[in-house]
Each structure stands twice: as C-alpha cells, then as structure tokens.
Amino acid sequence: MKNSIIKYINNIAKTIILSMIVFVAFSPTVFAGDLSQDLTDSIRYKTNNGVWAGSTIDDNYQSYWYTKEAAYKYLQIDSDKLIKHLYICYAFKPNELVIQTSEDSKEWMDVETEVSDEFYHVTYTFDTPTKHIRIKGTEKSKGKFGIVEFKVFTEGTLPDYIQSWKPTHEKTDILIFSAHPDDEAVFFSGVIPYYAGEKNKKATVVYMTASDPCRRSEALNYLWAMHERNLPMFAYFPDLFEQDTYNYTKSIWGEQKTIEYLVSVIRQKKPDVIVSHDTNGEYGHGNHMFTAKCLQEAVLLANDPVYHEESYLEYGIHEIKKLYLHLYEENKIDMDVFDEPLDEYDGLTAIEAAQVGIQQYASQLKYSVVRVHDRESEFSCYNYGLAYTTVGYDKKNNDMFENIDIEPTPTVEPTSTPKPTVKATAMITPTSTAIPSSGSNISISNISIIVICIISGLVLIAVIFLIVTIVKRQKKS
C-alpha cells in the first residue's frame, strides 16, 4: 500500500510542477498584454495652418509646432489601430481648444474642452478608443496654440513617464522660488527629493522665468522624475541672460511688480519655509540677485494688511516661519542630511536622486554650471543661511523645519491593533531625451491574478483529494 501511496503522491507532484511550468511560460504573455503599446511611430498627422508638424514626434523639446492664431487651427492624428490614450506636451495653450474624435475622419465630435492654464503636460483617456483625433482651436480661441510633443497609446497600462498632474497645492509647506527652470535642480538640488520625496512635505516650485516651452517642459519632467505630482507655478518674467546685471533685471521686471507677485504667491500658498537664491546671484546672475533681494522684502510685506490690497482681500496676510537663501553668510546651515539614503528613491541619497533627475534638463547640460554642485563647489547645494525667522535660530543646522516640526506631547489612547502602512518606492531611470522611450516594466494584470487563483484552486483540490484517498485506504487496511 505504501508504494501505491508514494506513486500517487509522485503523480500529484508532477501535475503541480507541470501546472507551474505552464503558468511561468504563460505569464509573460499575460503581463505584456497589460502594457499599453506606443503607436506614435506608426501614425499619420496633418495640420491646417501650413506648418509641418514633424517636430511634435521628434523627442526634442527645442522644436515644436505652433500657430499664432488658434481659432479653427488643428493638428490631426490618424491611426490604423485604436487609440485609447493621448499624451500632449503643450507649447502654448490658447484661452480655449477642444479634443475631437471621429470614426471616419469626416464627422467630428468634441470629447474634451481645454482652457488656458498651467497644465502643459496632459494625458487624455478616451472612453471609446478611436483612430482619428484632432486637437483644435475653437471659434473663441485667441492667442498662440502650439504642441511640443505628443504620443498615442493603445489600451493598457501607460509607461511611468507619462504625466497626469494634480493642481498646485492649495497650501504648501515649503515654497521654492527658482529664477529659471533648472535652478531648483542645480543650486537647491537636495531640497525637493529630501523634503517633498522623503519627508512628505508639500513643496511648490515657483519658476520666475518660464516663457520658453522647452525649459518649461523640462521642468515638468524633472519634477515628475523627483516624484512630484502637484503642479509647480510659472511666472512669466523675461529671462534676461544677455545683460544679466541686477539693475538691468530691475529695470525690465519692475521692482514693485516683482514684489507684488511674490507677496501674492506667499499669501496664497501660506508656506512655513521659503528657499531661494544667493543674494550675489550665485555666479553673478542678475535674475537670481533680484529674486532673492525682492523676496527679503516680500516676506515682511506679506504680513502687512496695508500692502497690495488686491492679494490681501483675496488671500489675507501670511507670516512665514523661515526664509533660507543659498550661500547666505549669516546663520549658516550645512544640509548633510542630503547624503542619507532615502526609502523613496530605493536607497539613493537626495543628491544622487537629483543627479539622475537633472538629466531631464537636456537642453541646458551643455553649460558647465548646470550640474549638481557638491561640497567642493563654490556653489555647493549643501550651504544655506537663515535670512529670516519667526521661530528662533537653528541648533542642529541641518534641518529647514527645525523649530517648526516640534513633536507634540504624546497622549494616552486605547490600544488597538495597528493597520500596516505600505509605502511604494520607485527607482528613477536616467534619460537624456525630452520624452523617454517606454521601458519593459512588468505589472501583474487582472488576468494574471485569475490564472494564479485557478492554479491555486487546482492545487488545493489535488491536496484535499490526496488526503481523502489516504484516509480511505487506511480505513480499509
């Protein structure tokens, strides 16, 4: 009897192993089937303004299609396969435009209306997949309309680099005033990955000069790579690189206009901490100097109800707790915490994460200053000074939220079984292209889960059947 039982167990084991082999062989197909297919290289496109639109699929943010007058102008996409998702990086958004679909490219239906806003990278998902799409200005559309890049996908899971932004934080913990897109990555390198990524602070970057579509899109790519999902803010002061002196910037931007803007943003976002530039402009850039010096006045005026009545009536007053300026000579701090491994970035430090993320500024990497500045650099991204405080001076000298994040006195609560908290982590992948190509990441689909359940059920039935058979044979013997 023992031999027959052993033989039976061997047969069951073989069945289980065979089932697992089939499952392993079948799994890649199931997993791959859940990934969306990029159709961009196979589509056809045309416009009705006489301007070639090939620049919209060349993976280069420095070229783009646009029209000066948006009314009735469109870019049309035609595909032989059904399109489920459309990803657009806008260069310019008029006051109104529509997304249209068609079954035959003759009769068109409006499925989405867009207005002028700061959602420059947008993902549209169609309830009914389509082969024909138009991004079109309406009869009311005014101003320039342009597209830097677009991509189209079939149904399925989109690549990680495809962006779907949430609105800017209503109230932010830390506000970063960056004179240009890339300064937040170059001079304030560790701030976003450390505080926003690892410490879960609500961070908002305000880009003072953001009129260039390429640099604006690169800024969004950088923040997305840093795991930011809430929009930054874009001011549209001109980038004055050719004559980068303090007085020239002052004459073009206007001191009152700049301070009023800064005060309005501070009152609106109500930050605890503000971070910005060196008052000497790092390497002497007038835009940097002017931003920092106007900001020193703005943090005081934001708490004055008499100043700038318009923003006071809309947002009220606000008193910040701390202002840190890069390389400031007083009340210095050394952000050595930027060298600590971070769970949010799979063990990368804040500096290492920034070194990967800065690759998104592909158009600026040709300049030697555009890099993450280590301790040896005269522009070290570790060094700041406390230029204003309402909560006292730092003692640790490595935490911008010292004296703000004060641990509350613990209170006794009834004990209960805590629920485990799971925090997802993601590894940043470097890329030098404006829109990186999709990877081969594998995710378990619903079909895969069903297959696993079926096999588990079969194994369970086999085990139960084996036990019942053994029991019956023991009874007979």
C-alpha positions as a Python dict, from the first residue, in 0.01 Angstrom:
ca = {
    (1, 'M'): (0, 0, 0),
    (2, 'K'): (288, 231, 82),
    (3, 'N'): (421, 201, -274),
    (4, 'S'): (83, 293, -422),
    (5, 'I'): (54, 597, -195),
    (6, 'I'): (407, 710, -287),
    (7, 'K'): (326, 660, -655),
    (8, 'Y'): (7, 866, -616),
    (9, 'I'): (194, 1145, -440),
    (10, 'N'): (453, 1147, -718),
    (11, 'N'): (179, 1182, -980),
    (12, 'I'): (26, 1474, -789),
    (13, 'A'): (368, 1640, -757),
    (14, 'K'): (428, 1602, -1130),
    (15, 'T'): (88, 1757, -1202),
    (16, 'I'): (163, 2054, -977),
    (17, 'I'): (510, 2106, -1131),
    (18, 'L'): (366, 2084, -1484),
    (19, 'S'): (98, 2337, -1393),
    (20, 'M'): (361, 2574, -1258),
    (21, 'I'): (572, 2536, -1573),
    (22, 'V'): (269, 2619, -1788),
    (23, 'F'): (195, 2919, -1567),
    (24, 'V'): (551, 3051, -1588),
    (25, 'A'): (553, 3007, -1965),
    (26, 'F'): (216, 3178, -1994),
    (27, 'S'): (285, 3465, -1754),
    (28, 'P'): (499, 3689, -1979),
    (29, 'T'): (227, 3691, -2239),
    (30, 'V'): (-32, 3788, -1979),
    (31, 'F'): (190, 4056, -1830),
    (32, 'A'): (289, 4202, -2167),
    (33, 'G'): (-73, 4214, -2272),
    (34, 'D'): (-148, 4459, -1992),
    (35, 'L'): (104, 4716, -2114),
    (36, 'S'): (-12, 4989, -2346),
    (37, 'Q'): (152, 4992, -2692),
    (38, 'D'): (308, 5316, -2816),
    (39, 'L'): (160, 5384, -3161),
    (40, 'T'): (331, 5719, -3222),
    (41, 'D'): (580, 5597, -3482),
    (42, 'S'): (304, 5442, -3695),
    (43, 'I'): (51, 5728, -3702),
    (44, 'R'): (-12, 5988, -3970),
    (45, 'Y'): (-60, 6356, -3893),
    (46, 'K'): (-153, 6680, -4065),
    (47, 'T'): (-232, 7041, -3984),
    (48, 'N'): (-443, 7311, -4148),
    (49, 'N'): (-211, 7609, -4093),
    (50, 'G'): (51, 7509, -4350),
    (51, 'V'): (319, 7436, -4088),
    (52, 'W'): (494, 7100, -4081),
    (53, 'A'): (416, 6908, -3760),
    (54, 'G'): (702, 6655, -3764),
    (55, 'S'): (860, 6842, -3472),
    (56, 'T'): (583, 6708, -3247),
    (57, 'I'): (715, 6350, -3261),
    (58, 'D'): (1093, 6405, -3275),
    (59, 'D'): (1158, 6367, -2900),
    (60, 'N'): (1312, 6714, -2896),
    (61, 'Y'): (1159, 6987, -2681),
    (62, 'Q'): (1352, 7260, -2861),
    (63, 'S'): (1134, 7219, -3171),
    (64, 'Y'): (757, 7242, -3178),
    (65, 'W'): (457, 7307, -3400),
    (66, 'Y'): (256, 7622, -3335),
    (67, 'T'): (24, 7877, -3485),
    (68, 'K'): (-3, 8245, -3390),
    (69, 'E'): (-382, 8248, -3424),
    (70, 'A'): (-551, 7947, -3265),
    (71, 'A'): (-905, 7989, -3396),
    (72, 'Y'): (-1008, 7683, -3606),
    (73, 'K'): (-647, 7563, -3637),
    (74, 'Y'): (-582, 7198, -3565),
    (75, 'L'): (-338, 6911, -3560),
    (76, 'Q'): (-497, 6585, -3678),
    (77, 'I'): (-378, 6234, -3587),
    (78, 'D'): (-482, 5927, -3788),
    (79, 'S'): (-401, 5570, -3688),
    (80, 'D'): (-467, 5221, -3825),
    (81, 'K'): (-502, 5093, -3468),
    (82, 'L'): (-737, 5213, -3196),
    (83, 'I'): (-603, 5488, -2971),
    (84, 'K'): (-702, 5481, -2605),
    (85, 'H'): (-462, 5741, -2461),
    (86, 'L'): (-329, 6071, -2597),
    (87, 'Y'): (-39, 6244, -2420),
    (88, 'I'): (31, 6606, -2515),
    (89, 'C'): (309, 6843, -2411),
    (90, 'Y'): (175, 7185, -2498),
    (91, 'A'): (399, 7472, -2605),
    (92, 'F'): (119, 7729, -2586),
    (93, 'K'): (-242, 7698, -2474),
    (94, 'P'): (-497, 7948, -2605),
    (95, 'N'): (-796, 8054, -2398),
    (96, 'E'): (-989, 7757, -2538),
    (97, 'L'): (-936, 7445, -2751),
    (98, 'V'): (-1111, 7112, -2799),
    (99, 'I'): (-1013, 6748, -2837),
    (100, 'Q'): (-1221, 6583, -3109),
    (101, 'T'): (-1259, 6222, -3225),
    (102, 'S'): (-1409, 6070, -3537),
    (103, 'E'): (-1498, 5726, -3667),
    (104, 'D'): (-1438, 5815, -4033),
    (105, 'S'): (-1235, 6139, -4014),
    (106, 'K'): (-1535, 6322, -4162),
    (107, 'E'): (-1781, 6369, -3877),
    (108, 'W'): (-1612, 6506, -3564),
    (109, 'M'): (-1730, 6502, -3204),
    (110, 'D'): (-1598, 6720, -2918),
    (111, 'V'): (-1491, 6498, -2628),
    (112, 'E'): (-1284, 6741, -2418),
    (113, 'T'): (-1257, 7118, -2384),
    (114, 'E'): (-931, 7272, -2265),
    (115, 'V'): (-876, 7626, -2139),
    (116, 'S'): (-565, 7833, -2089),
    (117, 'D'): (-400, 7703, -1771),
    (118, 'E'): (-69, 7568, -1647),
    (119, 'F'): (-145, 7204, -1724),
    (120, 'Y'): (108, 7192, -2006),
    (121, 'H'): (155, 6814, -1997),
    (122, 'V'): (-182, 6643, -2024),
    (123, 'T'): (-298, 6283, -2065),
    (124, 'Y'): (-638, 6224, -2228),
    (125, 'T'): (-803, 5883, -2198),
    (126, 'F'): (-1096, 5814, -2432),
    (127, 'D'): (-1398, 5618, -2312),
    (128, 'T'): (-1430, 5483, -2664),
    (129, 'P'): (-1096, 5416, -2838),
    (130, 'T'): (-1063, 5596, -3170),
    (131, 'K'): (-848, 5604, -3485),
    (132, 'H'): (-888, 5974, -3560),
    (133, 'I'): (-813, 6268, -3327),
    (134, 'R'): (-798, 6644, -3365),
    (135, 'I'): (-654, 6897, -3121),
    (136, 'K'): (-828, 7210, -3241),
    (137, 'G'): (-885, 7574, -3163),
    (138, 'T'): (-1249, 7685, -3140),
    (139, 'E'): (-1412, 7993, -3286),
    (140, 'K'): (-1346, 8163, -2948),
    (141, 'S'): (-977, 8068, -2937),
    (142, 'K'): (-736, 8359, -2913),
    (143, 'G'): (-361, 8369, -2886),
    (144, 'K'): (-89, 8120, -2977),
    (145, 'F'): (-151, 7747, -2986),
    (146, 'G'): (133, 7501, -3002),
    (147, 'I'): (241, 7145, -2925),
    (148, 'V'): (594, 7044, -2830),
    (149, 'E'): (544, 6667, -2837),
    (150, 'F'): (262, 6414, -2837),
    (151, 'K'): (233, 6038, -2804),
    (152, 'V'): (-56, 5797, -2856),
    (153, 'F'): (-112, 5457, -2695),
    (154, 'T'): (-341, 5157, -2711),
    (155, 'E'): (-546, 5041, -2415),
    (156, 'G'): (-340, 4920, -2119),
    (157, 'T'): (-101, 5041, -1853),
    (158, 'L'): (88, 5356, -1956),
    (159, 'P'): (465, 5396, -1905),
    (160, 'D'): (574, 5569, -1584),
    (161, 'Y'): (699, 5881, -1763),
    (162, 'I'): (350, 5968, -1892),
    (163, 'Q'): (235, 6252, -1668),
    (164, 'S'): (-102, 6320, -1514),
    (165, 'W'): (-73, 6626, -1291),
    (166, 'K'): (-279, 6731, -991),
    (167, 'P'): (-346, 7100, -925),
    (168, 'T'): (-90, 7306, -735),
    (169, 'H'): (-109, 7258, -357),
    (170, 'E'): (-365, 7493, -206),
    (171, 'K'): (-141, 7531, 99),
    (172, 'T'): (224, 7440, 79),
    (173, 'D'): (484, 7360, 347),
    (174, 'I'): (789, 7474, 154),
    (175, 'L'): (794, 7726, -130),
    (176, 'I'): (1095, 7735, -363),
    (177, 'F'): (1148, 8048, -574),
    (178, 'S'): (1365, 7947, -870),
    (179, 'A'): (1473, 8219, -1112),
    (180, 'H'): (1485, 7970, -1402),
    (181, 'P'): (1374, 7617, -1477),
    (182, 'D'): (1682, 7414, -1371),
    (183, 'D'): (1797, 7637, -1081),
    (184, 'E'): (1596, 7421, -842),
    (185, 'A'): (1794, 7121, -968),
    (186, 'V'): (2131, 7297, -985),
    (187, 'F'): (2154, 7510, -669),
    (188, 'F'): (1878, 7366, -445),
    (189, 'S'): (1946, 7010, -558),
    (190, 'G'): (1861, 6811, -246),
    (191, 'V'): (1563, 7013, -124),
    (192, 'I'): (1287, 6855, -333),
    (193, 'P'): (1391, 6487, -308),
    (194, 'Y'): (1464, 6517, 66),
    (195, 'Y'): (1168, 6723, 188),
    (196, 'A'): (899, 6651, -72),
    (197, 'G'): (1002, 6297, -162),
    (198, 'E'): (1122, 6151, 168),
    (199, 'K'): (966, 6375, 435),
    (200, 'N'): (630, 6408, 256),
    (201, 'K'): (627, 6788, 278),
    (202, 'K'): (404, 6972, 36),
    (203, 'A'): (651, 7152, -189),
    (204, 'T'): (578, 7405, -462),
    (205, 'V'): (835, 7544, -703),
    (206, 'V'): (774, 7890, -847),
    (207, 'Y'): (966, 7948, -1170),
    (208, 'M'): (1015, 8322, -1217),
    (209, 'T'): (1106, 8293, -1587),
    (210, 'A'): (909, 8024, -1767),
    (211, 'S'): (811, 8156, -2109),
    (212, 'D'): (1023, 7911, -2309),
    (213, 'P'): (824, 7594, -2393),
    (214, 'C'): (1132, 7372, -2392),
    (215, 'R'): (1254, 7470, -2046),
    (216, 'R'): (902, 7463, -1907),
    (217, 'S'): (854, 7107, -2028),
    (218, 'E'): (1194, 7006, -1895),
    (219, 'A'): (1096, 7148, -1556),
    (220, 'L'): (783, 6932, -1551),
    (221, 'N'): (989, 6628, -1649),
    (222, 'Y'): (1237, 6700, -1368),
    (223, 'L'): (969, 6735, -1102),
    (224, 'W'): (793, 6421, -1225),
    (225, 'A'): (1123, 6231, -1201),
    (226, 'M'): (1153, 6359, -843),
    (227, 'H'): (809, 6201, -773),
    (228, 'E'): (627, 6534, -758),
    (229, 'R'): (264, 6507, -872),
    (230, 'N'): (126, 6856, -792),
    (231, 'L'): (190, 7132, -1046),
    (232, 'P'): (452, 7400, -988),
    (233, 'M'): (375, 7766, -1056),
    (234, 'F'): (502, 7959, -1356),
    (235, 'A'): (562, 8333, -1351),
    (236, 'Y'): (641, 8481, -1688),
    (237, 'F'): (909, 8740, -1621),
    (238, 'P'): (1155, 8756, -1913),
    (239, 'D'): (1479, 8560, -1892),
    (240, 'L'): (1748, 8826, -1923),
    (241, 'F'): (2061, 8628, -1988),
    (242, 'E'): (2231, 8864, -2231),
    (243, 'Q'): (2251, 9151, -1984),
    (244, 'D'): (2239, 8969, -1655),
    (245, 'T'): (2302, 9255, -1413),
    (246, 'Y'): (2087, 9334, -1112),
    (247, 'N'): (1993, 9683, -1234),
    (248, 'Y'): (1900, 9563, -1580),
    (249, 'T'): (1672, 9295, -1437),
    (250, 'K'): (1519, 9554, -1206),
    (251, 'S'): (1450, 9787, -1498),
    (252, 'I'): (1275, 9517, -1704),
    (253, 'W'): (1092, 9317, -1436),
    (254, 'G'): (999, 9621, -1227),
    (255, 'E'): (1061, 9621, -851),
    (256, 'Q'): (703, 9690, -746),
    (257, 'K'): (559, 9438, -991),
    (258, 'T'): (802, 9168, -878),
    (259, 'I'): (745, 9223, -505),
    (260, 'E'): (368, 9231, -552),
    (261, 'Y'): (385, 8898, -734),
    (262, 'L'): (599, 8742, -460),
    (263, 'V'): (370, 8873, -187),
    (264, 'S'): (64, 8740, -369),
    (265, 'V'): (213, 8391, -401),
    (266, 'I'): (323, 8384, -35),
    (267, 'R'): (-23, 8489, 82),
    (268, 'Q'): (-190, 8236, -148),
    (269, 'K'): (26, 7932, -66),
    (270, 'K'): (97, 8019, 300),
    (271, 'P'): (430, 7833, 332),
    (272, 'D'): (617, 7768, 656),
    (273, 'V'): (956, 7773, 481),
    (274, 'I'): (1080, 7958, 172),
    (275, 'V'): (1403, 7873, -14),
    (276, 'S'): (1564, 8087, -282),
    (277, 'H'): (1882, 8221, -438),
    (278, 'D'): (2209, 8368, -324),
    (279, 'T'): (2183, 8749, -292),
    (280, 'N'): (2502, 8765, -502),
    (281, 'G'): (2332, 8566, -775),
    (282, 'E'): (2546, 8252, -736),
    (283, 'Y'): (2771, 8325, -1035),
    (284, 'G'): (2650, 8686, -1057),
    (285, 'H'): (2323, 8633, -1245),
    (286, 'G'): (2102, 8942, -1212),
    (287, 'N'): (1778, 8740, -1224),
    (288, 'H'): (1898, 8540, -923),
    (289, 'M'): (2007, 8851, -728),
    (290, 'F'): (1687, 9040, -796),
    (291, 'T'): (1467, 8744, -698),
    (292, 'A'): (1648, 8700, -365),
    (293, 'K'): (1651, 9068, -271),
    (294, 'C'): (1287, 9128, -363),
    (295, 'L'): (1195, 8817, -166),
    (296, 'Q'): (1355, 8958, 150),
    (297, 'E'): (1114, 9249, 129),
    (298, 'A'): (818, 9036, 24),
    (299, 'V'): (828, 8810, 332),
    (300, 'L'): (778, 9119, 550),
    (301, 'L'): (513, 9281, 332),
    (302, 'A'): (311, 8958, 304),
    (303, 'N'): (217, 9009, 669),
    (304, 'D'): (119, 9374, 622),
    (305, 'P'): (-256, 9418, 554),
    (306, 'V'): (-197, 9764, 409),
    (307, 'Y'): (30, 9637, 131),
    (308, 'H'): (-120, 9521, -201),
    (309, 'E'): (-488, 9534, -118),
    (310, 'E'): (-585, 9304, -407),
    (311, 'S'): (-400, 8996, -277),
    (312, 'Y'): (-486, 9088, 84),
    (313, 'L'): (-860, 9081, 6),
    (314, 'E'): (-827, 8750, -182),
    (315, 'Y'): (-588, 8559, 45),
    (316, 'G'): (-540, 8757, 366),
    (317, 'I'): (-199, 8811, 523),
    (318, 'H'): (61, 8546, 596),
    (319, 'E'): (369, 8537, 816),
    (320, 'I'): (623, 8276, 713),
    (321, 'K'): (838, 8100, 974),
    (322, 'K'): (1170, 8078, 789),
    (323, 'L'): (1348, 8211, 482),
    (324, 'Y'): (1663, 8031, 367),
    (325, 'L'): (1886, 8178, 98),
    (326, 'H'): (2151, 7979, -85),
    (327, 'L'): (2508, 8060, 28),
    (328, 'Y'): (2380, 8325, 273),
    (329, 'E'): (2662, 8431, 507),
    (330, 'E'): (2462, 8455, 831),
    (331, 'N'): (2313, 8174, 1043),
    (332, 'K'): (2468, 7912, 815),
    (333, 'I'): (2343, 7557, 791),
    (334, 'D'): (2501, 7253, 626),
    (335, 'M'): (2245, 7012, 479),
    (336, 'D'): (2448, 6696, 539),
    (337, 'V'): (2117, 6504, 552),
    (338, 'F'): (2120, 6522, 173),
    (339, 'D'): (2374, 6236, 190),
    (340, 'E'): (2141, 5999, 376),
    (341, 'P'): (1990, 5703, 181),
    (342, 'L'): (1621, 5762, 111),
    (343, 'D'): (1350, 5498, 102),
    (344, 'E'): (1155, 5698, -155),
    (345, 'Y'): (1434, 5659, -409),
    (346, 'D'): (1535, 5299, -336),
    (347, 'G'): (1834, 5393, -124),
    (348, 'L'): (1964, 5682, -335),
    (349, 'T'): (2056, 5995, -141),
    (350, 'A'): (1885, 6326, -216),
    (351, 'I'): (2195, 6436, -405),
    (352, 'E'): (2213, 6113, -606),
    (353, 'A'): (1843, 6139, -692),
    (354, 'A'): (1897, 6498, -808),
    (355, 'Q'): (2197, 6389, -1019),
    (356, 'V'): (1971, 6147, -1201),
    (357, 'G'): (1683, 6392, -1231),
    (358, 'I'): (1889, 6681, -1366),
    (359, 'Q'): (1937, 6481, -1688),
    (360, 'Q'): (1583, 6592, -1776),
    (361, 'Y'): (1727, 6939, -1846),
    (362, 'A'): (1880, 6809, -2167),
    (363, 'S'): (1891, 7149, -2338),
    (364, 'Q'): (2094, 7304, -2054),
    (365, 'L'): (2352, 7034, -1982),
    (366, 'K'): (2597, 7189, -2229),
    (367, 'Y'): (2661, 7466, -1973),
    (368, 'S'): (2923, 7377, -1712),
    (369, 'V'): (2726, 7538, -1429),
    (370, 'V'): (2427, 7310, -1494),
    (371, 'R'): (2511, 7022, -1263),
    (372, 'V'): (2454, 6921, -902),
    (373, 'H'): (2712, 7120, -706),
    (374, 'D'): (2891, 6907, -445),
    (375, 'R'): (3072, 7021, -132),
    (376, 'E'): (3383, 7116, -327),
    (377, 'S'): (3194, 7360, -548),
    (378, 'E'): (3178, 7730, -467),
    (379, 'F'): (2804, 7698, -535),
    (380, 'S'): (2761, 7394, -307),
    (381, 'C'): (2398, 7287, -282),
    (382, 'Y'): (2456, 7192, 85),
    (383, 'N'): (2508, 7550, 205),
    (384, 'Y'): (2231, 7790, 307),
    (385, 'G'): (2178, 8067, 559),
    (386, 'L'): (1872, 8158, 765),
    (387, 'A'): (1786, 8508, 642),
    (388, 'Y'): (1455, 8547, 829),
    (389, 'T'): (1289, 8361, 1115),
    (390, 'T'): (991, 8396, 1348),
    (391, 'V'): (1063, 8070, 1534),
    (392, 'G'): (1419, 8119, 1653),
    (393, 'Y'): (1756, 8012, 1521),
    (394, 'D'): (1875, 7664, 1429),
    (395, 'K'): (2084, 7446, 1659),
    (396, 'K'): (2101, 7128, 1452),
    (397, 'N'): (2196, 7335, 1149),
    (398, 'N'): (2080, 7069, 903),
    (399, 'D'): (1700, 7090, 910),
    (400, 'M'): (1500, 7367, 747),
    (401, 'F'): (1197, 7265, 954),
    (402, 'E'): (1375, 7282, 1291),
    (403, 'N'): (1156, 7461, 1548),
    (404, 'I'): (859, 7413, 1314),
    (405, 'D'): (815, 7037, 1330),
    (406, 'I'): (802, 7015, 1708),
    (407, 'E'): (697, 6673, 1834),
    (408, 'P'): (367, 6702, 2027),
    (409, 'T'): (338, 6566, 2381),
    (410, 'P'): (207, 6211, 2348),
    (411, 'T'): (-139, 6137, 2486),
    (412, 'V'): (-257, 5802, 2615),
    (413, 'E'): (-502, 5637, 2374),
    (414, 'P'): (-680, 5299, 2396),
    (415, 'T'): (-459, 5034, 2239),
    (416, 'S'): (-571, 4861, 1924),
    (417, 'T'): (-410, 4652, 1655),
    (418, 'P'): (-248, 4896, 1411),
    (419, 'K'): (-303, 4861, 1041),
    (420, 'P'): (20, 4817, 845),
    (421, 'T'): (121, 5104, 620),
    (422, 'V'): (276, 5020, 285),
    (423, 'K'): (486, 5282, 109),
    (424, 'A'): (559, 5230, -259),
    (425, 'T'): (906, 5310, -381),
    (426, 'A'): (1024, 5375, -734),
    (427, 'M'): (1369, 5390, -888),
    (428, 'I'): (1446, 5690, -1104),
    (429, 'T'): (1573, 5596, -1450),
    (430, 'P'): (1805, 5848, -1620),
    (431, 'T'): (1713, 5975, -1963),
    (432, 'S'): (1859, 6234, -2194),
    (433, 'T'): (1563, 6264, -2427),
    (434, 'A'): (1271, 6500, -2384),
    (435, 'I'): (1023, 6215, -2377),
    (436, 'P'): (1196, 5890, -2282),
    (437, 'S'): (1107, 5572, -2463),
    (438, 'S'): (883, 5331, -2281),
    (439, 'G'): (1052, 5063, -2074),
    (440, 'S'): (975, 4697, -2030),
    (441, 'N'): (837, 4717, -1678),
    (442, 'I'): (609, 4426, -1598),
    (443, 'S'): (296, 4458, -1388),
    (444, 'I'): (56, 4186, -1282),
    (445, 'S'): (-275, 4220, -1461),
    (446, 'N'): (-618, 4111, -1350),
    (447, 'I'): (-591, 3815, -1589),
    (448, 'S'): (-271, 3705, -1418),
    (449, 'I'): (-442, 3715, -1079),
    (450, 'I'): (-725, 3499, -1214),
    (451, 'V'): (-474, 3247, -1351),
    (452, 'I'): (-296, 3234, -1015),
    (453, 'C'): (-627, 3178, -835),
    (454, 'I'): (-725, 2896, -1073),
    (455, 'I'): (-394, 2716, -1031),
    (456, 'S'): (-403, 2763, -654),
    (457, 'G'): (-753, 2619, -653),
    (458, 'L'): (-644, 2316, -857),
    (459, 'V'): (-352, 2253, -624),
    (460, 'L'): (-583, 2278, -322),
    (461, 'I'): (-832, 2032, -474),
    (462, 'A'): (-547, 1791, -553),
    (463, 'V'): (-418, 1807, -195),
    (464, 'I'): (-766, 1751, -50),
    (465, 'F'): (-824, 1457, -286),
    (466, 'L'): (-488, 1309, -182),
    (467, 'I'): (-571, 1337, 188),
    (468, 'V'): (-919, 1181, 141),
    (469, 'T'): (-770, 891, -59),
    (470, 'I'): (-504, 820, 204),
    (471, 'V'): (-766, 825, 483),
    (472, 'K'): (-994, 583, 293),
    (473, 'R'): (-707, 340, 224),
    (474, 'Q'): (-602, 350, 587),
    (475, 'K'): (-957, 264, 694),
    (476, 'K'): (-968, -34, 453),
    (477, 'S'): (-634, -164, 578),
}
